[in-house]
Amino acid sequence: GAGVSQSPRYKVAKRGQDVALRCDPISGHVSLFWYQQALGQGPEFLTYFQNEAQLDKSGLPSDRFFAERPEGSVSTLKIQRTQQEDSAVYLCASSLAGGRDSPLHFGNGTRLTVT
Amino acid sequence: GDSVTQMEGPVTLSEEAFLTINCTYTATGYPSLFWYVQYPGEGLQLLLKATKADDKGSNKGFEATYRKETTSFHLEKGSVQVSDSAVYFCARGGSNYKLTFGKGTLLTVNP
């Protein structure tokens, strides 16, 4: 596709359920990022992949959060035993190279609501 | 750590008014600076960027100048339009891949 695609667009989960959020980056983009955006806040970095390698996961808030990109294209962010504080918009972004001059292309995000 | 502080909104202007949204950043290292825009119902889009001191980024009539002496990257537009209504985010690049965003400023332009 032309842009970064995320699915589902909206997800409602009961507290304690596991969820999986999908990101399809722009074809050929080496770098992939996940950000978390709480209501009224700016996006906050979660994790970064270069191809299939997860080079930085320092932003993942707890060990309930897990991300993978096994073939260097599609990525999945999994949240186990969801809690109310996990409610946020989860943004995926990709870039051609990942350096400081390589612009990020963001998807529309998945809005997760934990009830 | 790295941080970005931007003017809190919401900002409401009439069409053709002058816009300034202030942004300051922590001065660690030599970051690249960015403004992203989020139109209603859409994803974040890069609006403009500057990669070194005194650079001016510009796009769609918006401008921002990288000021190292004041650690600022204020967004300006001389004459806003209704279609500029959106949320604007200032961001800095830390290491060569990670962005730190401000909280965003909601701009509403009335006809």
Interface residues (C-beta under 8 A of the other chain):
Chain A: G3 V4 S31 F33 G40 Q41 G42 P43 E44 F45 Y48 D56 L91 A93 G98 G99 R100 D101 P103 L104 F106 G107 N108 G109
Chain B: V4 S32 Y36 G41 E42 G43 L44 Q45 L46 K49 T51 F89 A91 G93 N96 Y97 K98 L99 T100 F101 G102 K103 G104
